[in-house]
Each structure stands twice: as structure tokens, then as C-alpha cells.
Amino acid sequence: MFRQLRAAKPEEIESIKEKSDIGLNCEVVALDTPKGPIIGVVRIVSELDPVYFPEGIENRWKTTFLRDIETRMTGQGIPAYYFNIDADDANADWRAFQEKWGAKKVFSVPTYRYKTSLLD
């Protein structure tokens, strides 16, 4: 039997809400299978990634850059943005700094990030 992608039901959304970062620009979809629904979050986001800092640059310059980007995004009505920081030891201080100033981890473990081109 052919199954179609559908909007997720409220109880399905609730079941993944705590671990899925569902925001305003998200659509939660589902596909029914014999073992239960596959649930996915389609997200349209603003992202600041990658950012290239000169080697040895102090955190004050990094934060000045980020302040200016965030001011610009706020002026454009962008409510949030995503970014990546490498999970290696060399970036531990920068991660701690970001978290101190309000950045929240979306994933609790290091992950690989992939890109699938749909129009190439």
C-alpha cells in the first residue's frame, strides 16, 4: 500500500518536542510505516556558518563580530540563528564562552553535518 507524507499529529509533535528544537519556521511531517510513524522536522533557518577567525584572535574581536551580525539579524526580524563550533579540545573555551552568553546546544553529542543538493 502506498503511503503519503502527512502533517504530524499533535501527539506526535509533542512526543518529539523536547529533543527537536521546533520553532516558528518548522513543519513537522510524518510517514506511517508498519512499525510506527517516521517523524521529521523540516526547518527553514538563518545560519551563520562557517565563520573564519584569524588564528590567535581574542574573544573580544569574535564577540564584536557576532554582536554586529546579531544586530543586523535583529533589524531584519530574524528571531534566532544556528552556528557550528568544532567539538575538539581546541575550541572548548569558545564553546564555553558562547554558552555563558546564552547560546544553547542543539545536540548533546558531536555530530557529522551533511548537505544534500537538490537542484544540482
N, C-alpha and C positions, 0 to 999 in steps of 0.2 A: 504494500500500500504506500502510495506517495504521500509524504508528509511535507507540510509547508512551514516555513518560518512564520512565527506569530509574535505578537507583543506578549511579554511575560505577564503572568497573572500577579496581582498584588501580593499574594502569599509567597510566590517565587521570588519576587523582588525583595521582600522582607527577609527571606532566608539567606540572601547573599549580601544584604545591605551593609553589615558591619565590616566586611572584608573587601568591599568593592569600590569604595570612593565614588559613589553615584552622585553626580551633580546636575546642575541645570541643563547642561548641554549633552546629556546622556539619554540613550534609549536602551531599554533592557528588552532583549528578544529571547525567544526560546524555540526549540525544535523538539517535539515529542519523539521519544525513542522507546523501545520495549523495556529499557532499564531505567526510564525516567527522563525528564527533560534535560536537554543541554541548554544552559543559560549563558548568554553573553551580554556584555555591556559595550555598546557602540558609543564612543566618546569623541566629541569634537572639542579639542583643547588648544589653548595657547601654550607654547613651549619655548623655553629659552635653552636651546641645546643644539649644538655644542657651544661652549664659551671657551675661548683660548686666552689664558692668562700668561703673561711673560713669566719665565722661570724666576722664582725668588720674590715675586711681587708680594707686598704686605697685604694683610687682610683689609686694611683701611681703603686701599685702592679697589680691591674687589667689591667692598660694600658700597663705595661711591658709584661704581659702575652699576651695581644692582639697584641702588637707590634711584638712579636716573632711569633705568629701564622700567622699574616698578612705577615710578611717577608717570612715565609715558603710557604704560599699560592702563593705569588707573584712569588717566584722562581719556582713554579710548573706551572705557567702560568694561575692561576685562577684569573679571572678579578673582581670577586665580591663574597661576601658570605652573607648569611642570618643568623639571630640570633633572639632570643626572649628575651624580658625583661618583667617581670610581670607588669601589669598595676596598681598595688596597690600603695598606697602612700609611702610605704617603699622603693620603687625603683625610686621615682621621680627624685632624684638627679643623679642617674646613667643614667637614660634616658636623662636628660638634658645634662649631660656630653657627652654622645655618640653623641647626635645631634649637640652639639657645635663642635665636632671634625669630623663632616661630615657624620655620619650615617643618613639615610633618612628613615622615617616611610613608610612602605609599605601599611599599613592600617591606616585609620584615626580614627577608633573606636576600643576598645578592642574586640578581637575575641576569640573564642574557637578554639583550634588546635586539629585536629583529625588525626588518622592514620588508613588506611585500608591495612591489609596484604593480598597480592595477591597470595602468594605461600605457605601459611601455611595450 
